[in-house]
């Protein structure tokens, strides 16, 4: 089945932030797209991964359904065509390998970003919720989770702190290097917002205020970090006080815009770091003197010791991925012959039951028990070698001829039809 896996991939490498936010999907939008794909294509095992840096759709099908899926994406997001040119298409082992690299963090904008692993897990859960995760996807995802554990145990790839939120913390530190006790405003306490705050703990940036629509979430995080907190209704006043504003809130329209800032006085510089997708800070506020906006594409990877350690681990990680993909492909090939194995088991079981019934007519209870045990053992031994040969043939890539021979020898199709 691996050869039927296809992927439509749009990332920070192929599309600017404006296009990425255009096709970015929330949980409800992902589920809507999954249902569209189920209703209008003959695909199975569909996974939709959408983060601030990528939107990727994986599906299993013999034919190409890219056109139909793009129509679904256009419908769900209510956007015109044109975004399609930013997607690349992968298939077979290339698609499998890419998903591994995404989930592990090898393909992240900040290498080794831990957030992507959780985002891929969420995408898998959403597929399961909509009954779009079959045996192939279940096996593939659990293989990826196992590889993630090996990466943690066998390499230094997870050592140190390097993520989008960590890069934002370092950028805020750099931007305020000449400011005594700089004031930092963090807006939004989702996964990224929480990570930003946790990264700010035990740094020189301690004058931090957290704002959120749900006040108790801001309060809990503030208590954990030792920062101040408030509701989103205080946004304008807190922006006026802040030297750096870091926003990671979600929404269809920018929360921080020119209208909000029209009465705010900027004495020197005020820095805005937008970690949201779609963007939560209107880019045009840079037209206000002193306002400087940084978005996800502006946050560059910090070449610190942690990142260098992670890069040094890449060859070992790729070897681990290679081993896992090899085992997964063996399993995938065996899936093709599993119906034949099951039919063979059913055929032999039918023969066993018929013969057992004939011999049990005049047998005693203790004899019946022994005959049952003996016949089951005999059937397993007879079945063992054809199954081993089928699995070996799968690895060689010539299982089809052996499958046909078993069907003819045991008349498997006829037995199956009778059942």
C-alpha positions in Angstrom: 0.0 0.0 0.0 3.0 2.3 0.5 3.1 3.0 -3.3 -0.5 4.4 -3.1 0.3 7.0 -0.4 0.3 10.5 -1.8 1.0 13.9 -0.2 0.2 17.5 -1.1 2.8 19.6 0.6 2.9 23.4 1.2 5.5 24.7 3.6 7.6 27.8 4.6 10.0 26.6 1.9 7.5 26.8 -0.9 5.1 29.6 0.1 5.3 33.0 1.7 3.4 33.7 4.9 0.5 35.4 3.1 -0.2 32.1 1.2 0.4 29.9 4.3 -2.2 31.8 6.3 -4.6 31.7 3.4 -4.7 27.8 3.5 -4.1 27.4 7.2 -6.7 25.2 8.9 -8.2 25.1 12.3 -9.4 21.8 13.9 -12.9 22.3 12.7 -11.7 23.2 9.2 -9.5 20.1 9.1 -12.5 17.9 10.0 -14.6 19.7 7.4 -11.9 19.0 4.7 -11.7 15.3 5.8 -15.4 14.9 5.3 -15.2 16.6 1.9 -12.5 14.2 0.9 -14.5 11.2 2.1 -17.6 12.4 0.2 -16.0 13.4 -3.1 -13.1 11.0 -3.5 -12.3 7.3 -3.2 -9.5 7.9 -0.8 -8.7 6.2 2.5 -6.4 6.8 5.4 -6.3 10.7 5.2 -4.2 12.9 7.4 -4.3 16.7 7.3 -1.4 18.5 9.1 -1.8 22.3 9.3 0.5 24.5 11.4 1.9 28.0 11.2 4.6 26.7 8.7 2.8 24.1 6.6 -0.4 22.7 5.3 -0.1 19.1 4.1 -2.6 16.5 3.1 -1.7 12.8 3.0 -4.1 10.2 1.5 -4.1 6.6 0.2 -5.5 6.0 -3.3 -4.6 4.4 -6.6 -5.3 7.6 -8.6 -4.4 11.2 -8.1 -7.1 13.2 -6.3 -5.2 16.5 -6.0 -7.7 18.5 -8.1 -10.6 17.3 -5.9 -8.7 18.0 -2.7 -7.8 21.5 -3.8 -11.5 22.1 -4.6 -12.3 21.0 -1.1 -9.6 23.3 0.4 -11.0 26.2 -1.6 -14.5 25.4 -0.4 -13.5 25.1 3.3 -11.4 28.3 3.3 -13.7 30.2 0.9 -10.7 31.2 -1.3 -10.1 31.4 -5.0 -7.7 29.2 -6.9 -4.0 30.2 -7.3 -2.7 28.7 -4.1 -2.3 25.3 -5.8 1.0 26.3 -7.4 2.7 26.5 -4.0 2.0 22.8 -3.3 4.4 20.0 -4.3 3.3 16.4 -4.8 5.0 13.4 -3.2 4.2 9.8 -3.6 5.2 6.4 -2.2 8.3 6.2 -0.1 9.0 9.9 -0.7 5.7 10.8 1.0 6.4 8.4 3.9 9.9 9.7 4.4 8.6 13.3 4.4 6.0 12.6 7.0 8.6 11.1 9.2 10.9 14.1 8.8 8.0 16.5 9.6 6.9 14.6 12.7 10.4 14.2 14.1 11.2 17.9 13.5 13.9 17.5 10.8 11.8 19.6 8.3 10.9 22.3 10.9 11.8 25.9 10.4 13.7 25.7 13.7 15.2 22.3 13.5 13.9 19.9 16.2 10.9 22.0 17.1 9.0 19.9 19.6 5.7 21.5 18.8 5.4 19.8 15.5 5.3 16.4 17.1 2.2 17.3 19.1 0.6 19.0 16.1 1.0 15.8 14.0 -0.5 13.8 16.9 -3.5 16.1 16.9 -3.9 15.7 13.2 -3.9 11.9 13.6 -6.6 12.2 16.3 -8.8 14.4 14.1 -8.5 11.7 11.3 -9.5 9.1 13.8 -12.4 11.2 15.0 -13.8 11.4 11.5 -13.2 7.7 10.8 -10.6 8.5 8.2 -7.7 6.6 9.8 -7.5 3.0 8.6 -5.0 0.2 9.3 -2.4 1.7 7.1 -2.4 5.1 8.8 -2.7 3.6 12.3 0.4 1.5 11.6 2.3 4.4 10.0 1.6 6.8 12.8 2.5 4.4 15.6 5.7 3.6 13.8 6.5 7.4 13.7 5.7 7.6 17.5 8.1 4.7 18.1 10.8 6.4 16.1 10.3 9.6 18.1 11.0 7.6 21.3 14.2 6.2 19.8 15.3 9.7 18.7 14.9 10.9 22.3 16.7 7.8 23.8 19.5 7.4 21.3 20.4 10.9 20.1 21.0 14.5 21.4 18.3 15.8 19.0 16.0 16.8 21.8 18.7 18.3 24.0 18.7 22.1 24.6 16.0 24.6 23.8 15.3 25.4 20.1 11.8 26.2 18.9 9.8 29.0 17.3 8.8 30.2 20.8 12.5 30.0 22.0 13.6 31.9 18.9 11.0 34.5 19.7 12.4 34.8 23.3 15.9 35.3 21.9 14.7 37.8 19.4 13.0 39.8 22.2 16.2 39.6 24.2 18.2 40.9 21.2 15.8 43.7 20.4 15.9 45.1 23.9 19.6 44.7 24.6 19.9 48.4 25.3 16.8 48.7 27.4 16.9 48.5 31.2 14.1 46.2 32.5 12.2 46.0 29.2 8.5 45.4 29.3 7.3 42.3 27.4 3.6 41.7 26.5 2.6 38.2 25.6 -0.9 38.0 24.0 -2.5 34.5 23.9 -1.8 31.5 26.0 -2.2 28.7 23.5 0.6 26.1 23.0 3.0 28.6 21.5 2.1 31.4 23.9 2.7 29.1 26.9 6.1 28.0 25.5 7.1 31.7 25.0 6.3 32.4 28.7 8.1 29.4 30.0 11.1 30.3 27.9 11.1 33.8 29.4 11.3 32.4 33.0 14.8 32.8 34.5 15.9 35.3 31.9 16.6 39.0 32.2 13.2 39.6 30.7 11.1 39.4 33.9 8.8 42.4 33.4 6.2 40.3 31.5 2.4 40.7 31.3 0.2 38.0 29.9 -3.2 38.8 28.3 -5.8 36.2 27.2 -9.5 36.1 26.2 -10.0 33.6 29.0 -8.7 35.3 32.1 -8.3 32.2 34.3 -5.9 30.6 31.7 -3.8 33.8 31.8 -3.8 33.8 35.6 -2.7 30.1 35.9 0.2 30.6 33.5 1.2 33.9 35.2 1.2 32.3 38.6 3.4 29.5 37.2 5.9 31.9 35.7 5.8 34.7 38.2 4.4 37.2 35.7 1.5 39.7 35.7 -1.7 39.0 33.8 -4.9 40.6 32.5 -7.8 40.2 30.2 -7.8 41.0 26.5 -9.8 44.2 27.1 -6.6 45.7 28.5 -4.8 45.1 25.2 -4.5 48.8 24.1 -3.2 50.0 27.5 -0.7 47.2 27.7 0.6 47.7 24.2 1.2 51.4 25.2 3.4 50.2 28.1 5.3 47.4 26.3 8.6 47.5 24.5 8.0 44.1 22.8 4.6 42.6 22.0 4.5 38.8 21.2 1.2 37.6 19.8 0.1 34.0 19.2 -3.7 34.4 19.2 -5.8 32.7 16.6 -8.5 34.4 14.5 -9.6 35.2 11.0 -8.8 38.9 11.4 -5.7 40.6 12.9 -6.3 41.4 16.6 -3.7 44.2 16.6 -4.3 46.6 13.8 -3.8 50.3 12.9 -7.2 51.3 14.3 -6.2 49.9 17.7 -2.9 51.7 17.7 -4.0 55.1 16.3 -3.9 56.8 19.7 -0.8 55.1 21.0 2.3 57.1 21.4 5.6 55.5 20.4 8.6 57.4 21.8 11.4 55.3 20.3 10.6 51.8 19.0 8.0 49.3 19.7 8.5 45.8 18.5 5.8 43.4 17.5 6.5 39.7 17.0 3.7 37.8 15.3 3.7 34.0 15.9 0.2 33.4 14.7 -1.1 31.8 11.5 -3.2 33.4 10.2 -1.4 36.6 11.3 -2.8 38.4 14.4 -0.8 41.6 13.8 -1.6 43.7 10.8 1.5 44.2 8.7 0.5 47.8 7.9 1.1 49.0 11.4 4.8 49.4 10.4 3.6 52.6 8.6 3.3 54.0 12.2 6.6 55.7 13.0 8.6 53.5 15.5 6.5 50.3 15.0 8.4 47.3 13.7 6.7 44.0 12.9 8.4 40.6 12.8 6.5 37.6 11.5 7.3 33.9 11.3 9.4 34.3 8.2 11.6 36.9 10.0 12.4 34.6 12.9 15.6 33.0 12.0 17.1 29.9 13.5 19.6 30.7 16.3 22.9 28.8 15.6 23.5 28.1 19.2 25.0 25.0 20.8 21.7 23.2 21.1 20.9 23.6 17.4 24.4 22.4 16.4 24.0 19.3 18.6 20.7 18.6 16.9 22.3 19.0 13.4 25.0 16.6 14.5 22.3 14.0 15.3 20.7 14.1 11.8 22.7 11.2 10.2 21.8 8.9 13.1 18.1 10.0 13.0 18.0 9.4 9.2 19.4 5.9 9.8 16.7 5.3 12.4 14.0 6.5 10.0 15.4 4.3 7.3 15.2 1.2 9.5 11.6 2.1 10.5 10.5 2.7 6.9 12.1 -0.6 5.8 10.1 -2.5 8.5 7.0 -0.5 7.7 7.2 -1.3 4.0 7.6 -5.0 4.8 4.4 -4.8 6.8 2.7 -2.9 4.1 3.6 -5.6 1.5 2.4 -8.3 3.9 -1.0 -6.5 4.1 -1.5 -7.3 0.4 -1.3 -11.1 1.1 -3.1 -11.0 4.5 -6.5 -11.8 2.8 -4.9 -14.8 1.2 -3.5 -16.0 4.5 -6.9 -15.5 6.1 -8.7 -17.5 3.3 -6.1 -20.3 3.7 -6.7 -20.4 7.5 -10.5 -20.5 6.9 -10.1 -23.3 4.4 -7.9 -25.4 6.6 -10.2 -24.8 9.6 -13.2 -25.9 7.5 -11.3 -29.1 6.6 -10.3 -29.7 10.3 -13.9 -29.2 11.5 -15.3 -31.6 8.9 -12.8 -34.3 9.7 -13.0 -33.8 13.4 -16.8 -34.2 13.3 -16.4 -37.5 11.5 -14.0 -38.9 14.0 -15.9 -37.6 17.1 -19.1 -39.5 16.4 -18.1 -42.5 18.4 -15.3 -41.1 20.6 -15.2 -40.7 24.3 -15.0 -37.2 26.0 -11.2 -37.5 26.8 -10.5 -38.7 23.2 -12.5 -35.7 21.8 -10.3 -33.3 23.8 -7.1 -34.9 22.5 -8.3 -35.0 18.9 -9.2 -31.3 19.2 -5.8 -30.4 20.5 -4.0 -32.6 18.0 -5.9 -31.3 15.0 -5.3 -27.7 15.9 -1.6 -28.3 16.3 -1.4 -30.1 13.0 -3.3 -27.3 11.2 -0.9 -24.7 12.7 2.1 -26.7 11.5 0.7 -27.1 8.0 -0.1 -23.4 7.8 3.3 -22.3 9.1 5.3 -22.8 5.9 2.9 -21.3 3.3 2.6 -18.2 5.5 6.4 -17.9 5.9 6.9 -18.4 2.2 4.2 -15.7 1.4 5.9 -13.2 3.7 9.3 -14.0 2.2 7.9 -13.5 -1.3 6.5 -10.1 -0.2 10.0 -9.0 0.7 11.3 -10.2 -2.7 8.4 -8.5 -4.4 7.0 -11.6 -6.1 4.1 -12.6 -3.8 1.6 -12.4 -6.6 2.5 -15.7 -8.3 2.6 -17.6 -5.0 -0.8 -16.1 -4.0 -2.3 -17.3 -7.3 -0.9 -20.8 -6.8 -2.4 -21.0 -3.3 -5.7 -19.9 -4.6 -5.7 -22.6 -7.2 -4.4 -25.4 -4.9 -6.9 -24.8 -2.2 -9.7 -23.3 -4.3 -9.8 -20.3 -2.0 -12.1 -18.1 -4.0 -14.8 -20.8 -4.1 -14.5 -21.4 -0.4 -14.6 -17.7 0.3 -17.8 -17.3 -1.8 -19.5 -20.1 0.0 -18.8 -18.5 3.3 
